[in-house]
């Protein structure tokens, strides 16, 4: 397998999700050929597909994620807006209810895009299809890895294709596992003698019920989004977001085993129990365009591949196969985009085998979103996990921070910049932020 001068020969991406497409895009800059292996057949037009049952749920592309996608695919935002996806300020045009309190809405400069998962995936996939050197192997399942005799290097994958009488082998200089939460990498690496990675699990037992409605001008007060987070004592959440095609996607969430109803009367009563009135209004007055779609998410899982004593060359794991988050935080696609850029930078540095370096650096990328998600989930006494004194102190501070953000719009902007992965969480505890928290709470107390 001979490569062009200064380039590598062949890379294989296992999984054709958005994250898989992003990996294929960056690999195309360093490899003569990139093959995306996907068990599904891709639809010709934006639509749901069997391999991504979660695509019927409400998806969020954080501000940082949109910026990265725009870097990889210039003009993508404009293309999606032209297709009807609303682009709006994430604070002035979106209402965020934290702990039952509305964060003060003012312009933040952060731009959020209301786009369905099928449209976004189709737009990204179309760009990748037009990329020189990238090919898709659809209707194929990866059954395992091929490797050197001593297991020290992965040399490709074993494939089972639709209608084929026997498995085949596809040789590669690099294999990237983007197969998602059900990844077989732990077993494959164990078979090669490298052991299984340790796992961190936070069992939140969330359930989401999503439905698409015809959007009317009065829905959400004409804004693009309303979100209401769950919090201790109220294990219920909801999000409604305007999307392309004059549609509005509404998702009701239940935490700690609570399951939102799927019947209309039950869903309305559930929505009426939340702090924001917008959800009940949509259910009461909106025209449903789809049936309710239910999804269960038992736990957030992070696999610590970077801590394995050995790793085979020519192999790396990324995306949900590396770490999968509670969907309410909307971090998955943005984290996958950041990991794609990370791999691009490593390959630009001419690393012959980027796997170990990628996993170490990806762990650092994951630290912030994982900490944010885990800190939110561990607020519930019913969720198992280690709670240090520092974590409890930070959680108490954030409770005060959210309360202060009702009145101080700057605090709300800081919080959005952190949750959108623009700024480090340290900005929330900086002296000037802490002073604003105390001042806002004192002013509110003086009015009581």
VOKOLTI-476999 format. One record per residue (C-alpha): x, y, z; residue number from 1; residue in three letters. Coordinates in steps of 0.001 Angstrom, whole numbers. Layout:
! VOKOLTI-476999
+---------+---------+---------+-----+-----+
:      c1 :      c2 :      c3 :   n : res :
+---------+---------+---------+-----+-----+
:       X :       Y :       Z : NUM : ALA :
...
+---------+---------+---------+-----+-----+
This chain:
! VOKOLTI-476999
+---------+---------+---------+-----+-----+
:      c1 :      c2 :      c3 :   n : res :
+---------+---------+---------+-----+-----+
:       0 :       0 :       0 :   1 : UNK :
:    2012 :    2937 :   -1325 :   2 : UNK :
:    1118 :    6534 :    -467 :   3 : UNK :
:    1822 :    9733 :   -2351 :   4 : UNK :
:    4986 :   11537 :   -1226 :   5 : UNK :
:    4402 :   13269 :    2112 :   6 : UNK :
:    1064 :   11503 :    2604 :   7 : UNK :
:    -195 :    8277 :    4155 :   8 : UNK :
:   -1972 :    5588 :    2168 :   9 : UNK :
:   -5303 :    4480 :    3673 :  10 : UNK :
:   -7436 :    5214 :    6738 :  11 : UNK :
:  -10674 :    3499 :    7749 :  12 : UNK :
:  -13384 :    5172 :    9829 :  13 : UNK :
:  -15793 :    2768 :   11532 :  14 : UNK :
:  -19185 :    4488 :   11665 :  15 : UNK :
:  -20839 :    7063 :    9420 :  16 : UNK :
:  -22326 :    9350 :   12037 :  17 : UNK :
:  -21650 :   13094 :   12017 :  18 : UNK :
:  -18537 :   12412 :   14096 :  19 : UNK :
:  -17392 :    9763 :   11632 :  20 : UNK :
:  -17847 :   12181 :    8755 :  21 : UNK :
:  -15810 :   14833 :   10550 :  22 : UNK :
:  -12996 :   12337 :   11089 :  23 : UNK :
:  -13097 :   11369 :    7410 :  24 : UNK :
:  -12885 :   15032 :    6458 :  25 : UNK :
:   -9712 :   15698 :    8477 :  26 : UNK :
:   -8110 :   12371 :    7524 :  27 : UNK :
:   -8545 :   13228 :    3830 :  28 : UNK :
:   -5899 :   15932 :    4275 :  29 : UNK :
:   -3245 :   13381 :    5263 :  30 : UNK :
:   -4292 :   10098 :    3606 :  31 : UNK :
:   -4629 :    9288 :     -77 :  32 : UNK :
:   -7728 :    7210 :     634 :  33 : UNK :
:  -10278 :    7274 :    3434 :  34 : UNK :
:  -13026 :    4655 :    3693 :  35 : UNK :
:  -16061 :    5191 :    5914 :  36 : UNK :
:  -17612 :    1851 :    6870 :  37 : UNK :
:  -21301 :    2075 :    7851 :  38 : UNK :
:  -23852 :    -669 :    8523 :  39 : UNK :
:  -26708 :    1490 :    7174 :  40 : UNK :
:  -27479 :    2598 :    3642 :  41 : UNK :
:  -27388 :    6376 :    3631 :  42 : UNK :
:  -30618 :    8116 :    2561 :  43 : UNK :
:  -30533 :   10343 :    -507 :  44 : UNK :
:  -32373 :   13118 :    1315 :  45 : UNK :
:  -32423 :   14305 :    4951 :  46 : UNK :
:  -34311 :   11639 :    6903 :  47 : UNK :
:  -34002 :    9434 :    9942 :  48 : UNK :
:  -32130 :    6167 :    9617 :  49 : UNK :
:  -32063 :    2921 :   11552 :  50 : UNK :
:  -28486 :    3271 :   12779 :  51 : UNK :
:  -29189 :    6537 :   14591 :  52 : UNK :
:  -32486 :    6057 :   16448 :  53 : UNK :
:  -31613 :    9133 :   18518 :  54 : UNK :
:  -31957 :   11331 :   15430 :  55 : UNK :
:  -35681 :   11609 :   16151 :  56 : UNK :
:  -34790 :   13412 :   19376 :  57 : UNK :
:  -34046 :   17108 :   19802 :  58 : UNK :
:  -30395 :   17848 :   19043 :  59 : UNK :
:  -28323 :   20838 :   20024 :  60 : UNK :
:  -25198 :   22093 :   18290 :  61 : UNK :
:  -23323 :   24208 :   20808 :  62 : UNK :
:  -21819 :   27511 :   19694 :  63 : UNK :
:  -18303 :   26046 :   19749 :  64 : UNK :
:  -19425 :   23096 :   17668 :  65 : UNK :
:  -20971 :   25344 :   15026 :  66 : UNK :
:  -17737 :   27335 :   14845 :  67 : UNK :
:  -15658 :   24174 :   14329 :  68 : UNK :
:  -17987 :   22821 :   11652 :  69 : UNK :
:  -17778 :   26155 :    9883 :  70 : UNK :
:  -13971 :   25914 :    9937 :  71 : UNK :
:  -14048 :   22408 :    8442 :  72 : UNK :
:  -16848 :   23165 :    5978 :  73 : UNK :
:  -16804 :   26881 :    5081 :  74 : UNK :
:  -20268 :   28179 :    4284 :  75 : UNK :
:  -22071 :   25345 :    6099 :  76 : UNK :
:  -23941 :   27706 :    8437 :  77 : UNK :
:  -25200 :   29787 :    5512 :  78 : UNK :
:  -26222 :   26603 :    3694 :  79 : UNK :
:  -28276 :   25412 :    6673 :  80 : UNK :
:  -29844 :   28843 :    7179 :  81 : UNK :
:  -30787 :   28881 :    3494 :  82 : UNK :
:  -32412 :   25484 :    4076 :  83 : UNK :
:  -34552 :   27117 :    6761 :  84 : UNK :
:  -32593 :   26524 :    9975 :  85 : UNK :
:  -33021 :   29528 :   12335 :  86 : UNK :
:  -29814 :   31246 :   13512 :  87 : UNK :
:  -30321 :   33282 :   16669 :  88 : UNK :
:  -28597 :   34818 :   19674 :  89 : UNK :
:  -28387 :   32202 :   22402 :  90 : UNK :
:  -29397 :   34516 :   25240 :  91 : UNK :
:  -31669 :   37228 :   23859 :  92 : UNK :
:  -33631 :   34897 :   21574 :  93 : UNK :
:  -33542 :   31824 :   23806 :  94 : UNK :
:  -35014 :   31436 :   27281 :  95 : UNK :
:  -33093 :   29277 :   29733 :  96 : UNK :
:  -34723 :   28206 :   32990 :  97 : UNK :
:  -32129 :   27045 :   35515 :  98 : UNK :
:  -33459 :   25527 :   38757 :  99 : UNK :
:  -36885 :   26859 :   37793 : 100 : UNK :
:  -35590 :   30445 :   37337 : 101 : UNK :
:  -35399 :   32334 :   34038 : 102 : UNK :
:  -31893 :   33512 :   33194 : 103 : UNK :
:  -32079 :   37191 :   32227 : 104 : UNK :
:  -32232 :   37407 :   28409 : 105 : UNK :
:  -29931 :   39939 :   26690 : 106 : UNK :
:  -27726 :   39757 :   23562 : 107 : UNK :
:  -24719 :   37514 :   24224 : 108 : UNK :
:  -22954 :   37385 :   20863 : 109 : UNK :
:  -23263 :   33581 :   20872 : 110 : UNK :
:  -25096 :   32260 :   17839 : 111 : UNK :
:  -27142 :   29075 :   18011 : 112 : UNK :
:  -28521 :   27115 :   15070 : 113 : UNK :
:  -31896 :   25364 :   15156 : 114 : UNK :
:  -31346 :   22371 :   12888 : 115 : UNK :
:  -32612 :   18805 :   12944 : 116 : UNK :
:  -30145 :   15944 :   13184 : 117 : UNK :
:  -31141 :   14499 :    9762 : 118 : UNK :
:  -30581 :   17826 :    7967 : 119 : UNK :
:  -27262 :   18493 :    9681 : 120 : UNK :
:  -26011 :   14963 :    9050 : 121 : UNK :
:  -27084 :   15115 :    5412 : 122 : UNK :
:  -25353 :   18476 :    4869 : 123 : UNK :
:  -22102 :   17267 :    6438 : 124 : UNK :
:  -22223 :   13935 :    4615 : 125 : UNK :
:  -22792 :   15677 :    1263 : 126 : UNK :
:  -19666 :   17777 :    1847 : 127 : UNK :
:  -17626 :   14680 :    2713 : 128 : UNK :
:  -18952 :   12783 :    -318 : 129 : UNK :
:  -17515 :   15532 :   -2494 : 130 : UNK :
:  -14103 :   15300 :    -804 : 131 : UNK :
:  -11385 :   13773 :   -2971 : 132 : UNK :
:  -10206 :   10361 :   -1816 : 133 : UNK :
:  -13156 :    9604 :     501 : 134 : UNK :
:  -15313 :    6529 :    -204 : 135 : UNK :
:  -18257 :    4984 :    1652 : 136 : UNK :
:  -18715 :    1253 :    2258 : 137 : UNK :
:  -22414 :    1112 :    3090 : 138 : UNK :
:  -24282 :   -1934 :    4341 : 139 : UNK :
:  -21116 :   -3283 :    5979 : 140 : UNK :
:  -20562 :   -4372 :    9574 : 141 : UNK :
:  -17094 :   -4438 :   11120 : 142 : UNK :
:  -16740 :   -7817 :   12814 : 143 : UNK :
:  -13240 :   -7334 :   14187 : 144 : UNK :
:   -9726 :   -6075 :   13613 : 145 : UNK :
:   -6832 :   -7521 :   11699 : 146 : UNK :
:   -3440 :   -7095 :   13340 : 147 : UNK :
:     212 :   -8023 :   13265 : 148 : UNK :
:    1124 :  -11435 :   14637 : 149 : UNK :
:    2100 :  -10017 :   18041 : 150 : UNK :
:    -960 :   -7744 :   18257 : 151 : UNK :
:    1170 :   -4625 :   18488 : 152 : UNK :
:    -327 :   -3018 :   15402 : 153 : UNK :
:   -3788 :   -2935 :   13825 : 154 : UNK :
:   -3588 :   -3549 :   10086 : 155 : UNK :
:   -7242 :   -3223 :    9091 : 156 : UNK :
:  -10756 :   -4528 :    9731 : 157 : UNK :
:  -12835 :   -7616 :    8983 : 158 : UNK :
:  -16084 :   -6775 :    7196 : 159 : UNK :
:  -19384 :   -8506 :    6737 : 160 : UNK :
:  -21250 :   -6974 :    3795 : 161 : UNK :
:  -24909 :   -7268 :    2837 : 162 : UNK :
:  -25366 :  -10327 :     655 : 163 : UNK :
:  -21739 :  -11494 :     928 : 164 : UNK :
:  -21155 :  -15198 :    1499 : 165 : UNK :
:  -18089 :  -14633 :    3684 : 166 : UNK :
:  -16292 :  -11887 :    5579 : 167 : UNK :
:  -13640 :   -9849 :    3822 : 168 : UNK :
:  -10640 :   -7871 :    5014 : 169 : UNK :
:   -9926 :   -4204 :    4425 : 170 : UNK :
:   -6310 :   -3199 :    5015 : 171 : UNK :
:   -5546 :     203 :    6559 : 172 : UNK :
:   -2668 :    2198 :    7986 : 173 : UNK :
:   -5040 :    3721 :   10560 : 174 : UNK :
:   -8424 :    2587 :   11897 : 175 : UNK :
:  -10599 :    5109 :   13763 : 176 : UNK :
:  -13480 :    3704 :   15820 : 177 : UNK :
:  -16429 :    6106 :   15613 : 178 : UNK :
:  -19034 :    3365 :   16062 : 179 : UNK :
:  -20704 :    5031 :   19032 : 180 : UNK :
:  -21896 :    3902 :   22425 : 181 : UNK :
:  -22058 :     246 :   21360 : 182 : UNK :
:  -18410 :     163 :   20307 : 183 : UNK :
:  -16697 :   -3240 :   20351 : 184 : UNK :
:  -13236 :   -1711 :   20900 : 185 : UNK :
:  -12910 :   -2924 :   24520 : 186 : UNK :
:  -13349 :   -6548 :   23416 : 187 : UNK :
:  -11217 :   -6136 :   20294 : 188 : UNK :
:   -8301 :   -4679 :   22241 : 189 : UNK :
:   -8612 :   -7378 :   24863 : 190 : UNK :
:   -8418 :  -10017 :   22119 : 191 : UNK :
:   -5171 :   -8419 :   20932 : 192 : UNK :
:   -3696 :   -8630 :   24433 : 193 : UNK :
:   -4013 :   -4982 :   25474 : 194 : UNK :
:   -6755 :   -5361 :   28071 : 195 : UNK :
:   -9994 :   -3442 :   28470 : 196 : UNK :
:  -10158 :     233 :   29450 : 197 : UNK :
:  -11483 :    1245 :   32845 : 198 : UNK :
:  -14899 :    2920 :   32753 : 199 : UNK :
:  -16427 :    5778 :   34686 : 200 : UNK :
:  -20201 :    5565 :   34807 : 201 : UNK :
:  -22775 :    8024 :   36108 : 202 : UNK :
:  -26196 :    6377 :   36123 : 203 : UNK :
:  -28768 :    9133 :   35582 : 204 : UNK :
:  -31610 :    6981 :   34147 : 205 : UNK :
:  -33051 :    9649 :   31869 : 206 : UNK :
:  -35904 :    9237 :   29393 : 207 : UNK :
:  -36800 :   11627 :   26595 : 208 : UNK :
:  -39995 :   11876 :   24579 : 209 : UNK :
:  -39717 :   14061 :   21464 : 210 : UNK :
:  -42350 :   15236 :   19010 : 211 : UNK :
:  -42336 :   17638 :   16063 : 212 : UNK :
:  -45034 :   20301 :   15753 : 213 : UNK :
:  -45958 :   22836 :   13126 : 214 : UNK :
:  -44531 :   26076 :   14454 : 215 : UNK :
:  -46918 :   28983 :   14923 : 216 : UNK :
:  -45916 :   32622 :   15391 : 217 : UNK :
:  -46986 :   32710 :   19043 : 218 : UNK :
:  -45027 :   29611 :   20041 : 219 : UNK :
:  -42156 :   30413 :   22429 : 220 : UNK :
:  -43223 :   34048 :   22237 : 221 : UNK :
:  -41704 :   34178 :   18755 : 222 : UNK :
:  -38256 :   33170 :   20060 : 223 : UNK :
:  -36137 :   30258 :   18859 : 224 : UNK :
:  -35799 :   28184 :   22016 : 225 : UNK :
:  -37005 :   27564 :   25534 : 226 : UNK :
:  -35196 :   25122 :   27807 : 227 : UNK :
:  -36057 :   24125 :   31352 : 228 : UNK :
:  -33510 :   22055 :   33273 : 229 : UNK :
:  -34252 :   19391 :   35827 : 230 : UNK :
:  -32924 :   19926 :   39339 : 231 : UNK :
:  -33062 :   18155 :   42716 : 232 : UNK :
:  -36675 :   17818 :   43807 : 233 : UNK :
:  -37893 :   18349 :   40238 : 234 : UNK :
:  -36504 :   15520 :   38053 : 235 : UNK :
:  -38234 :   16843 :   34947 : 236 : UNK :
:  -36871 :   18824 :   32023 : 237 : UNK :
:  -37975 :   20073 :   28627 : 238 : UNK :
:  -36628 :   21821 :   25576 : 239 : UNK :
:  -38415 :   23301 :   22562 : 240 : UNK :
:  -36467 :   24586 :   19586 : 241 : UNK :
:  -37424 :   26043 :   16227 : 242 : UNK :
:  -36073 :   24116 :   13249 : 243 : UNK :
:  -36085 :   24206 :    9472 : 244 : UNK :
:  -39330 :   23827 :    7568 : 245 : UNK :
:  -41386 :   25928 :    9972 : 246 : UNK :
:  -41230 :   23149 :   12538 : 247 : UNK :
:  -40760 :   23140 :   16276 : 248 : UNK :
:  -39183 :   20188 :   18084 : 249 : UNK :
:  -40323 :   19583 :   21659 : 250 : UNK :
:  -38731 :   17119 :   24056 : 251 : UNK :
:  -39924 :   16270 :   27555 : 252 : UNK :
:  -37304 :   14710 :   29804 : 253 : UNK :
:  -37494 :   12590 :   32919 : 254 : UNK :
:  -34586 :   11894 :   35246 : 255 : UNK :
:  -33943 :    9198 :   37881 : 256 : UNK :
:  -36309 :    6775 :   36157 : 257 : UNK :
:  -39148 :    9260 :   35602 : 258 : UNK :
:  -40765 :    8646 :   32195 : 259 : UNK :
:  -42669 :   11471 :   30476 : 260 : UNK :
:  -46088 :   10432 :   29130 : 261 : UNK :
:  -46549 :    9844 :   25410 : 262 : UNK :
:  -50307 :   10487 :   25326 : 263 : UNK :
:  -51417 :   14055 :   24661 : 264 : UNK :
:  -53307 :   14604 :   27927 : 265 : UNK :
:  -50460 :   13194 :   29989 : 266 : UNK :
:  -47830 :   15187 :   28090 : 267 : UNK :
:  -49822 :   18390 :   28623 : 268 : UNK :
:  -50124 :   17791 :   32362 : 269 : UNK :
:  -46393 :   17008 :   32515 : 270 : UNK :
:  -45538 :   20215 :   30650 : 271 : UNK :
:  -47807 :   22273 :   32892 : 272 : UNK :
:  -45766 :   21152 :   35910 : 273 : UNK :
:  -42656 :   22933 :   34564 : 274 : UNK :
:  -41586 :   26506 :   35290 : 275 : UNK :
:  -41868 :   27702 :   31677 : 276 : UNK :
:  -45376 :   27970 :   30177 : 277 : UNK :
:  -44124 :   27599 :   26592 : 278 : UNK :
:  -44135 :   23797 :   26460 : 279 : UNK :
:  -47746 :   23427 :   27524 : 280 : UNK :
:  -48781 :   26071 :   24993 : 281 : UNK :
:  -47127 :   24162 :   22162 : 282 : UNK :
:  -48854 :   20912 :   23156 : 283 : UNK :
:  -52188 :   22656 :   23681 : 284 : UNK :
:  -52236 :   24669 :   20443 : 285 : UNK :
:  -49700 :   23070 :   18107 : 286 : UNK :
:  -50372 :   20652 :   15272 : 287 : UNK :
:  -48314 :   17456 :   15731 : 288 : UNK :
:  -46385 :   16389 :   12630 : 289 : UNK :
:  -44947 :   13162 :   14071 : 290 : UNK :
:  -45765 :   10550 :   16658 : 291 : UNK :
:  -43936 :   10783 :   20013 : 292 : UNK :
:  -40462 :    9204 :   19935 : 293 : UNK :
:  -39164 :    7781 :   23213 : 294 : UNK :
:  -35480 :    7282 :   24032 : 295 : UNK :
:  -33933 :    5957 :   27244 : 296 : UNK :
:  -30430 :    6918 :   28323 : 297 : UNK :
:  -29338 :    4946 :   31380 : 298 : UNK :
:  -25921 :    6417 :   32097 : 299 : UNK :
:  -23071 :    8637 :   30985 : 300 : UNK :
:  -19963 :    6548 :   30297 : 301 : UNK :
:  -16317 :    7538 :   29866 : 302 : UNK :
:  -13763 :    4911 :   28826 : 303 : UNK :
:  -10179 :    5531 :   29919 : 304 : UNK :
:   -8223 :    4171 :   26951 : 305 : UNK :
:   -5405 :    6597 :   27723 : 306 : UNK :
:   -4662 :    4645 :   30916 : 307 : UNK :
:   -4150 :    1266 :   29241 : 308 : UNK :
:    -564 :      16 :   29733 : 309 : UNK :
:    -264 :    -615 :   26000 : 310 : UNK :
:   -2134 :     280 :   22837 : 311 : UNK :
:   -1740 :   -1127 :   19341 : 312 : UNK :
:    -369 :    1149 :   16665 : 313 : UNK :
:   -2646 :    2243 :   13860 : 314 : UNK :
:   -5769 :    2501 :   16009 : 315 : UNK :
:   -7704 :    5104 :   17947 : 316 : UNK :
:  -11150 :    5524 :   19503 : 317 : UNK :
:  -13183 :    8734 :   19480 : 318 : UNK :
:  -16677 :   10202 :   19749 : 319 : UNK :
:  -19324 :    8355 :   21742 : 320 : UNK :
:  -17144 :    5234 :   21612 : 321 : UNK :
:  -14763 :    7138 :   23885 : 322 : UNK :
:  -17254 :    9080 :   26006 : 323 : UNK :
:  -21046 :    9392 :   25820 : 324 : UNK :
:  -22862 :   12156 :   27704 : 325 : UNK :
:  -26340 :   12690 :   29056 : 326 : UNK :
:  -28039 :   14105 :   25913 : 327 : UNK :
:  -29646 :   17006 :   27808 : 328 : UNK :
:  -26311 :   18833 :   27907 : 329 : UNK :
:  -26019 :   18737 :   24102 : 330 : UNK :
:  -22261 :   18107 :   24147 : 331 : UNK :
:  -21838 :   15059 :   21913 : 332 : UNK :
:  -21545 :   16602 :   18450 : 333 : UNK :
:  -19376 :   19469 :   19665 : 334 : UNK :
:  -16972 :   17115 :   21448 : 335 : UNK :
:  -16734 :   14969 :   18294 : 336 : UNK :
:  -15924 :   18093 :   16268 : 337 : UNK :
:  -13196 :   19133 :   18719 : 338 : UNK :
:  -11689 :   15642 :   18577 : 339 : UNK :
:  -11610 :   15802 :   14773 : 340 : UNK :
:   -9677 :   19078 :   14926 : 341 : UNK :
:   -7363 :   17543 :   17517 : 342 : UNK :
:   -6560 :   14641 :   15177 : 343 : UNK :
:   -6025 :   17075 :   12303 : 344 : UNK :
:   -3460 :   18999 :   14336 : 345 : UNK :
:   -1620 :   15820 :   15339 : 346 : UNK :
:   -1449 :   14656 :   11729 : 347 : UNK :
:    -254 :   18099 :   10659 : 348 : UNK :
:    2631 :   17576 :   13087 : 349 : UNK :
:    3542 :   14510 :   10976 : 350 : UNK :
:    2978 :   11911 :   13667 : 351 : UNK :
:    3418 :    8442 :   12161 : 352 : UNK :
:    1117 :    6905 :   14758 : 353 : UNK :
:   -1254 :    9473 :   16310 : 354 : UNK :
:   -3213 :    6982 :   18439 : 355 : UNK :
:   -1565 :    7275 :   21894 : 356 : UNK :
:   -1032 :   11038 :   21578 : 357 : UNK :
:   -4622 :   11478 :   20414 : 358 : UNK :
:   -6070 :    9549 :   23355 : 359 : UNK :
:   -4029 :   11533 :   25870 : 360 : UNK :
:   -5010 :   14859 :   24316 : 361 : UNK :
:   -8641 :   13781 :   23824 : 362 : UNK :
:   -8801 :   13025 :   27538 : 363 : UNK :
:   -7903 :   16638 :   28257 : 364 : UNK :
:  -10548 :   17832 :   25779 : 365 : UNK :
:  -13105 :   15654 :   27564 : 366 : UNK :
:  -12251 :   16850 :   31062 : 367 : UNK :
:  -14314 :   20055 :   30894 : 368 : UNK :
:  -17554 :   18731 :   29320 : 369 : UNK :
:  -17385 :   15588 :   31448 : 370 : UNK :
:  -16916 :   17653 :   34617 : 371 : UNK :
:  -19844 :   19913 :   33684 : 372 : UNK :
:  -22146 :   16958 :   32984 : 373 : UNK :
:  -21106 :   14922 :   36013 : 374 : UNK :
:  -21380 :   17922 :   38340 : 375 : UNK :
:  -24912 :   18470 :   37093 : 376 : UNK :
:  -25918 :   14834 :   37484 : 377 : UNK :
:  -24328 :   14399 :   40909 : 378 : UNK :
:  -26536 :   17169 :   42305 : 379 : UNK :
:  -29126 :   14428 :   42715 : 380 : UNK :
:  -28582 :   12400 :   45901 : 381 : UNK :
:  -30056 :    9378 :   44107 : 382 : UNK :
:  -27196 :    9300 :   41557 : 383 : UNK :
:  -24226 :    7206 :   42646 : 384 : UNK :
:  -20822 :    8829 :   42418 : 385 : UNK :
:  -17922 :   10226 :   44402 : 386 : UNK :
:  -18681 :   13683 :   45782 : 387 : UNK :
:  -15672 :   15471 :   47183 : 388 : UNK :
:  -15897 :   18446 :   49503 : 389 : UNK :
:  -14707 :   20643 :   46629 : 390 : UNK :
:  -17447 :   19345 :   44347 : 391 : UNK :
:  -20109 :   20031 :   46959 : 392 : UNK :
:  -18771 :   23539 :   47493 : 393 : UNK :
:  -18769 :   24211 :   43748 : 394 : UNK :
:  -22313 :   22819 :   43398 : 395 : UNK :
:  -23541 :   25109 :   46178 : 396 : UNK :
:  -21848 :   28064 :   44500 : 397 : UNK :
:  -23457 :   27245 :   41141 : 398 : UNK :
:  -26872 :   27149 :   42797 : 399 : UNK :
:  -26266 :   30706 :   43988 : 400 : UNK :
:  -24851 :   31619 :   40579 : 401 : UNK :
:  -28000 :   30460 :   38765 : 402 : UNK :
:  -30181 :   32418 :   41164 : 403 : UNK :
:  -28095 :   35555 :   40632 : 404 : UNK :
:  -28283 :   35116 :   36833 : 405 : UNK :
:  -32002 :   35944 :   37041 : 406 : UNK :
:  -31013 :   39571 :   37572 : 407 : UNK :
:  -27442 :   39909 :   36299 : 408 : UNK :
:  -27409 :   39202 :   32559 : 409 : UNK :
:  -23589 :   39171 :   32456 : 410 : UNK :
:  -23573 :   36123 :   34717 : 411 : UNK :
:  -25963 :   34397 :   32359 : 412 : UNK :
:  -23643 :   35110 :   29452 : 413 : UNK :
:  -20701 :   33662 :   31382 : 414 : UNK :
:  -22677 :   30502 :   32096 : 415 : UNK :
:  -23671 :   30119 :   28444 : 416 : UNK :
:  -20081 :   30617 :   27303 : 417 : UNK :
:  -19010 :   27784 :   29592 : 418 : UNK :
:  -21830 :   25394 :   28667 : 419 : UNK :
:  -21163 :   26144 :   24976 : 420 : UNK :
:  -17504 :   25204 :   25496 : 421 : UNK :
:  -16176 :   28643 :   24611 : 422 : UNK :
:  -14684 :   29405 :   28051 : 423 : UNK :
:  -13232 :   27309 :   30842 : 424 : UNK :
:  -15463 :   26787 :   33926 : 425 : UNK :
:  -12858 :   28734 :   35943 : 426 : UNK :
:  -14420 :   31991 :   34670 : 427 : UNK :
:  -17477 :   31256 :   36810 : 428 : UNK :
:  -15476 :   31423 :   40037 : 429 : UNK :
:  -13205 :   34323 :   39074 : 430 : UNK :
:  -13224 :   37134 :   41684 : 431 : UNK :
:  -15241 :   39546 :   39548 : 432 : UNK :
:  -17890 :   36877 :   38844 : 433 : UNK :
:  -18103 :   35898 :   42510 : 434 : UNK :
:  -18540 :   39560 :   43472 : 435 : UNK :
:  -21369 :   39953 :   40957 : 436 : UNK :
:  -23087 :   36860 :   42355 : 437 : UNK :
:  -23045 :   38224 :   45867 : 438 : UNK :
:  -24145 :   41699 :   44734 : 439 : UNK :
:  -27096 :   40325 :   42743 : 440 : UNK :
:  -28227 :   38115 :   45627 : 441 : UNK :
:  -27917 :   40978 :   48109 : 442 : UNK :
:  -29954 :   43258 :   45863 : 443 : UNK :
:  -32663 :   40618 :   45493 : 444 : UNK :
:  -32706 :   40013 :   49259 : 445 : UNK :
:  -33120 :   43735 :   49922 : 446 : UNK :
:  -36322 :   43731 :   47862 : 447 : UNK :
:  -37905 :   40941 :   49862 : 448 : UNK :
+---------+---------+---------+-----+-----+
